[in-house]
Amino acid sequence: MAQLDHAAPRLDPLTRAPSTALVLGGIVSVQLGSAVATRLFGAVGPGGAVLMRLVFAGVVLMAIWRPAVRGRSRRQLLLAAIFGLVLAGMNYSFYHALDRIPLGLAVTIEFVGPLAVAVAGSRRPVDLLWVALAAGGIVALTHGGGRGLDGLGVAFALIAGCLWGAYILVNARVGRIFQGGSGLALAMCVGALLALPGGVIEGGGRLLEPRSLGLGLAVGMLSSAIPYSLELEALRRIAAPVFGVLMSLEPAVAALAGLLVLGQGMTGREVLGIALVVAASLGASRGARQAPVDV
């Protein structure tokens, strides 16, 4: 069994903050970051935005935690590499979805991942109702309404959702094996390396323009460094299904960010679809058990 890493100190403000506040803070931060990221697409493309997000977040986290690679077990390094692969794939799929469909709709469709984690953590027959409710919400979003949705954008959002569910489970494991944010910092570096080819192809020399660098830094902080650190600390204390439930506000916050920051309005059918998915997640939360605190 891999030993816990005791090299890096834990951030006292995070350890004292309530788990719910950490998760909600991460939700608001990541959706604001997603809204800002759309401003980058015209210059560097979704792939370039993903690269800048992971690079800037990795630099910040490495500076804070300064994780050492030497002395770690093969199991620890493999886990960090898997986490980095999930981060790169999740962000790449989501940004390409966001380039084709509105923010609120992309996040709602992507939310099938956390909802699946929440339902999988329970053995109650009533959970089939929440699955059906969420499926109805997705159907309402992707069929009919006042506008057609890009099919490839929906597919990217579904892939991102599967990877989001994997992110929740792997993140919880990283939080138990690595001390502080050292595992996250290593994973972010792996993710940045994996995103490098696609980012360079899409962004090219525009990646180094001052405006792109400024927006990339903002996206890296808001979308990765801040929310992932908050979620990592929260997942040390709560079970993965409970975390998936607390994320139930994510689609609503994303729709609000899309409206306020990007001016993306929604039809009544789309609002209904988001409401059904949120209701399904809240319903799945009932009976979820709290994990013991990791002392």
C-alpha positions as CSV (number, residue, x, y, z in Angstrom):
1,M,0.0,0.0,0.0
2,A,1.4,3.4,-1.0
3,Q,2.4,5.6,1.9
4,L,0.9,9.0,2.4
5,D,3.0,11.9,1.4
6,H,3.8,14.1,4.3
7,A,6.2,16.5,2.6
8,A,3.9,19.4,1.8
9,P,1.9,21.4,4.4
10,R,-1.8,21.6,4.2
11,L,-3.5,24.9,3.7
12,D,-5.1,25.8,7.0
13,P,-7.9,27.9,5.6
14,L,-9.1,25.0,3.4
15,T,-8.9,22.5,6.2
16,R,-11.1,24.7,8.4
17,A,-13.7,25.6,5.7
18,P,-16.9,23.6,5.6
19,S,-17.0,20.9,2.9
20,T,-20.2,22.4,1.4
21,A,-18.7,25.9,1.1
22,L,-15.6,24.4,-0.6
23,V,-17.8,22.6,-3.2
24,L,-20.0,25.6,-3.9
25,G,-17.0,27.9,-4.1
26,G,-15.5,25.6,-6.7
27,I,-18.7,25.6,-8.7
28,V,-18.9,29.4,-9.0
29,S,-15.2,29.6,-9.8
30,V,-15.2,27.0,-12.5
31,Q,-18.3,28.4,-14.3
32,L,-16.9,31.9,-14.3
33,G,-13.7,30.4,-15.7
34,S,-15.6,28.6,-18.4
35,A,-17.3,31.9,-19.4
36,V,-14.0,33.6,-19.7
37,A,-12.5,30.7,-21.7
38,T,-15.0,31.3,-24.5
39,R,-13.2,34.6,-25.1
40,L,-10.1,32.7,-26.0
41,F,-11.7,30.4,-28.6
42,G,-11.6,32.9,-31.4
43,A,-7.8,33.4,-31.0
44,V,-6.4,30.1,-29.9
45,G,-9.3,27.6,-30.3
46,P,-10.7,25.3,-27.7
47,G,-7.5,23.2,-27.7
48,G,-5.3,26.2,-27.1
49,A,-7.6,27.3,-24.3
50,V,-7.3,23.9,-22.7
51,L,-3.5,24.1,-22.9
52,M,-3.3,27.5,-21.4
53,R,-5.7,26.5,-18.6
54,L,-3.6,23.5,-17.6
55,V,-0.3,25.2,-18.0
56,F,-1.1,28.2,-15.9
57,A,-2.9,26.1,-13.3
58,G,0.1,23.7,-13.2
59,V,2.6,26.5,-12.7
60,V,0.7,28.0,-9.8
61,L,0.1,24.6,-8.1
62,M,3.7,23.5,-8.6
63,A,4.9,26.8,-7.0
64,I,2.6,26.3,-4.0
65,W,3.1,22.7,-3.3
66,R,6.5,21.9,-4.9
67,P,5.9,18.2,-5.1
68,A,8.9,15.9,-5.3
69,V,8.9,13.0,-7.8
70,R,11.9,11.2,-6.4
71,G,11.0,8.8,-3.6
72,R,7.4,8.3,-4.6
73,S,6.1,4.8,-5.3
74,R,5.2,3.6,-8.7
75,R,1.6,3.4,-7.6
76,Q,1.6,7.1,-6.6
77,L,3.1,8.2,-9.9
78,L,0.7,6.0,-11.9
79,L,-2.3,7.5,-10.0
80,A,-1.0,11.0,-10.7
81,A,-0.6,10.1,-14.4
82,I,-4.1,8.7,-14.6
83,F,-5.5,11.8,-12.9
84,G,-3.6,14.0,-15.5
85,L,-5.1,12.0,-18.4
86,V,-8.6,12.4,-17.0
87,L,-8.1,16.2,-16.5
88,A,-6.8,16.6,-20.1
89,G,-9.5,14.6,-21.6
90,M,-12.3,16.1,-19.6
91,N,-11.2,19.7,-20.3
92,Y,-10.6,19.0,-24.0
93,S,-14.0,17.5,-24.5
94,F,-15.8,20.1,-22.5
95,Y,-14.2,23.1,-24.3
96,H,-15.0,21.6,-27.7
97,A,-18.5,21.2,-26.6
98,L,-18.6,24.8,-25.3
99,D,-17.4,26.0,-28.7
100,R,-20.5,24.5,-30.2
101,I,-23.4,24.8,-27.7
102,P,-24.2,27.3,-24.9
103,L,-22.5,27.0,-21.5
104,G,-25.6,26.1,-19.5
105,L,-26.6,23.3,-21.9
106,A,-23.1,22.0,-22.1
107,V,-22.7,21.7,-18.4
108,T,-26.2,20.2,-18.0
109,I,-25.5,17.4,-20.5
110,E,-22.0,16.9,-19.0
111,F,-23.7,16.5,-15.6
112,V,-24.6,12.9,-16.4
113,G,-21.2,12.0,-15.0
114,P,-21.6,13.3,-11.4
115,L,-25.2,12.2,-11.4
116,A,-24.2,8.7,-12.3
117,V,-21.6,8.7,-9.5
118,A,-24.4,9.8,-7.0
119,V,-26.8,7.1,-8.2
120,A,-24.1,4.4,-8.3
121,G,-23.4,5.1,-4.6
122,S,-26.9,4.0,-3.6
123,R,-28.8,0.7,-3.9
124,R,-32.3,2.1,-3.7
125,P,-34.9,1.3,-6.3
126,V,-36.2,4.9,-6.2
127,D,-32.9,5.9,-7.9
128,L,-34.3,4.6,-11.1
129,L,-36.8,7.5,-10.9
130,W,-34.0,10.0,-10.7
131,V,-32.3,8.4,-13.7
132,A,-35.5,8.7,-15.7
133,L,-36.0,12.3,-14.6
134,A,-32.4,13.2,-15.7
135,A,-32.9,11.4,-19.0
136,G,-36.1,13.4,-19.6
137,G,-34.1,16.6,-18.9
138,I,-31.4,15.7,-21.4
139,V,-34.1,14.8,-24.0
140,A,-35.8,18.2,-23.4
141,L,-32.4,19.9,-24.0
142,T,-31.4,18.1,-27.1
143,H,-34.7,17.7,-29.0
144,G,-37.1,20.4,-30.2
145,G,-37.1,23.9,-28.8
146,G,-36.5,27.1,-30.6
147,R,-33.0,26.2,-31.9
148,G,-31.1,23.1,-33.1
149,L,-28.2,21.8,-31.1
150,D,-24.9,20.9,-32.7
151,G,-24.7,17.1,-32.6
152,L,-20.9,17.0,-32.2
153,G,-21.2,19.5,-29.4
154,V,-23.6,17.2,-27.6
155,A,-21.3,14.2,-28.1
156,F,-18.4,16.2,-26.7
157,A,-20.4,17.1,-23.7
158,L,-21.4,13.5,-23.0
159,I,-17.8,12.4,-23.3
160,A,-16.8,15.2,-20.9
161,G,-19.6,13.9,-18.5
162,C,-18.1,10.4,-18.5
163,L,-14.7,11.8,-17.7
164,W,-16.2,14.1,-15.0
165,G,-17.5,11.0,-13.2
166,A,-14.1,9.4,-13.4
167,Y,-12.5,12.7,-12.2
168,I,-14.7,12.6,-9.0
169,L,-13.6,9.0,-8.2
170,V,-9.9,9.5,-9.1
171,N,-9.7,12.8,-7.3
172,A,-11.0,11.2,-4.1
173,R,-8.3,8.6,-4.3
174,V,-5.6,11.2,-5.0
175,G,-6.7,13.1,-1.9
176,R,-6.3,10.1,0.3
177,I,-2.8,9.1,-1.0
178,F,-1.2,12.5,-1.5
179,Q,-0.9,15.1,1.2
180,G,-2.2,18.6,0.3
181,G,-2.3,19.5,-3.4
182,S,0.9,17.7,-4.4
183,G,-0.9,15.0,-6.3
184,L,-3.0,17.5,-8.1
185,A,0.0,19.6,-9.1
186,L,1.7,16.5,-10.6
187,A,-1.5,15.5,-12.4
188,M,-1.9,19.1,-13.8
189,C,1.6,18.9,-15.3
190,V,0.8,15.5,-16.9
191,G,-2.4,17.0,-18.3
192,A,-0.6,20.0,-19.7
193,L,1.9,17.7,-21.5
194,L,-1.0,15.7,-23.0
195,A,-2.8,18.9,-24.1
196,L,0.4,20.3,-25.7
197,P,0.1,18.9,-29.3
198,G,-3.6,19.9,-29.8
199,G,-3.1,23.3,-28.2
200,V,-0.1,24.2,-30.3
201,I,-1.9,23.0,-33.5
202,E,-5.0,25.1,-32.8
203,G,-3.4,28.1,-31.1
204,G,0.0,28.5,-32.8
205,G,1.8,31.7,-32.2
206,R,-1.3,33.4,-30.9
207,L,-0.8,31.5,-27.6
208,L,1.9,34.0,-26.8
209,E,-0.1,37.2,-27.5
210,P,-0.5,39.4,-24.3
211,R,-4.3,39.2,-24.4
212,S,-4.2,35.4,-24.8
213,L,-1.8,35.1,-21.9
214,G,-3.9,37.3,-19.7
215,L,-7.1,35.4,-20.4
216,G,-5.3,32.1,-20.1
217,L,-4.0,33.0,-16.6
218,A,-7.5,34.0,-15.5
219,V,-9.0,30.7,-16.9
220,G,-6.2,28.6,-15.3
221,M,-6.9,30.2,-11.9
222,L,-10.7,30.2,-12.1
223,S,-11.3,26.9,-13.9
224,S,-8.5,24.7,-12.5
225,A,-6.2,25.9,-9.7
226,I,-8.9,27.3,-7.4
227,P,-11.8,24.9,-7.9
228,Y,-9.7,21.7,-8.1
229,S,-7.9,22.6,-4.9
230,L,-11.3,23.3,-3.2
231,E,-12.8,20.0,-4.5
232,L,-9.7,18.0,-3.6
233,E,-10.0,19.2,0.1
234,A,-13.7,18.5,0.1
235,L,-13.3,15.0,-1.3
236,R,-11.0,14.2,1.7
237,R,-14.0,14.5,4.0
238,I,-17.1,13.5,2.1
239,A,-18.0,10.5,0.0
240,A,-17.9,10.6,-3.7
241,P,-21.7,10.2,-4.0
242,V,-22.3,13.1,-1.6
243,F,-19.9,15.2,-3.7
244,G,-21.8,14.4,-6.8
245,V,-25.0,15.5,-5.1
246,L,-23.6,18.8,-4.0
247,M,-22.6,19.5,-7.6
248,S,-26.3,19.5,-8.4
249,L,-26.3,23.3,-8.6
250,E,-23.7,23.2,-11.4
251,P,-26.1,23.3,-14.4
252,A,-28.1,26.2,-12.9
253,V,-24.9,28.2,-12.0
254,A,-23.6,27.5,-15.5
255,A,-26.8,28.8,-17.1
256,L,-26.6,31.9,-14.9
257,A,-23.0,32.5,-15.9
258,G,-23.9,32.1,-19.5
259,L,-26.7,34.6,-19.2
260,L,-24.8,37.2,-17.2
261,V,-21.3,37.0,-18.7
262,L,-22.0,35.8,-22.3
263,G,-25.6,37.0,-22.9
264,Q,-26.7,33.4,-23.7
265,G,-30.5,33.3,-23.2
266,M,-32.5,30.1,-22.8
267,T,-35.8,28.9,-24.1
268,G,-38.5,27.6,-21.8
269,R,-37.8,24.1,-22.9
270,E,-34.1,24.4,-22.0
271,V,-34.9,25.8,-18.6
272,L,-37.2,22.9,-18.0
273,G,-34.5,20.4,-19.0
274,I,-32.0,22.0,-16.6
275,A,-34.6,21.9,-13.8
276,L,-35.3,18.2,-14.4
277,V,-31.5,17.4,-14.2
278,V,-31.1,19.4,-11.0
279,A,-34.2,17.8,-9.5
280,A,-32.8,14.4,-10.3
281,S,-29.5,15.1,-8.6
282,L,-31.2,16.5,-5.5
283,G,-33.4,13.4,-5.4
284,A,-30.4,11.1,-5.7
285,S,-28.9,12.9,-2.7
286,R,-31.4,11.5,-0.2
287,G,-30.0,8.6,1.7
288,A,-26.4,9.2,0.6
289,R,-24.0,8.6,3.4
290,Q,-21.3,10.9,4.7
291,A,-17.7,9.5,4.5
292,P,-15.6,9.6,7.6
293,V,-13.3,12.5,7.9
294,D,-9.7,11.8,6.8
295,V,-7.7,12.6,9.9
